[in-house]
Amino acid sequence: MSFKKSDYCTLVQQASDGLVGFRQAYSKFVEHAAIHQKSKSLLTNYSRNIAQLALHFGTVPHFVSTEEINSYLYRISVHEGKSEGYFKQTVHALRYWFRVFGNEAKALRMPPLKAKQSLPTVLYKEECKALFKAPRTHKHRFLLAFAYSTGARMNELRLIKCADGDTQRRQVHVRMGKGRKDRYVPLSKFIALKLPLYLQEVKPKMYLFEGLSPGEPMVERSIQYIVNEAMAKTSIQKDVSMHTLRHSYATHLLEDGVDIYSIQRLLGHSNIQTTIVYLHIAQVKPQLAHSPLDSLYGQL
């Protein structure tokens, strides 16, 4: 089940208007998230799940017992068929809510969530070429190629400004990535060559990829639509999202011989364990063990 932003606003408004104490508690929740610099998407998702639970029980989550919460979680996942992602998000939202209000014991009694060990979907290089060629407009073709060439997350991509691409130094300034960190990534020779033509033809005001409103970044839903529309014109049978291009970027770098620590830096990962997953995907030819003395004197 998918939700629009209006759905989230409606749920929070309904809970604020109809439940005693929810408006005040929710204000504290929002204030805490802002002070701790949580992302807008996290606040939106958590707010939706919290408001829906509160409306179900007719009270703020403080007064709902752990047993009642477990029954609710069972019902939404088994009887209502909500997705695994929705279930996990509800648990995370409740943990965060209880900690905001100093109830660590209740947060710890929430169900444990096991991380899935599935490997990400990756496109072969020829599949990438087919995808980049598929869109009907120059803007969409350039967007897909640029996303792959930088390995940027979707929200990073949409916030890249025209001035962030340096064709002289051949690098892109990726601003406010995950953890609110900036980083630089190499600018592809191909992109550097095509960038002036793109700017001349599309004429963006501020952001490299703008939507219908000049000077405003393209929304995530529009970007995913571009991916879906392009995929429909190819013979690729994989489940592909914009994040697939980021996974493909990392895997192809590894296959091209770039070391895992450099890839970690380029992706903006704070933990090397997050990057190591690509070692299980990349098709890297194993090399026979040898003495470094032989390579030193060219005897291999």
ZILIN-V11389 format. One line per field, one symbol per residue. phi: phi as a letter, one per 30 degrees, with the letter a starting at -180 (. if undefined). Layout:
phi->???
This chain:
phi->.cbceddddddddddddccdideddddddddddddchddddddddddeddddddddciadeeccdddddddddddddcdcidddddedddddddededdecicdddddddedcdddcddddbddddddedddddddcdedddeddddddciddeddedcdceddccdddhabdcchdeihcdacbdceedddddeeddddddhddbcdbcddceicddddddddddddddedcccdcddcbdddddddedddddddjddddddedddiddbdddddedddcdccddcddaddddddcicd
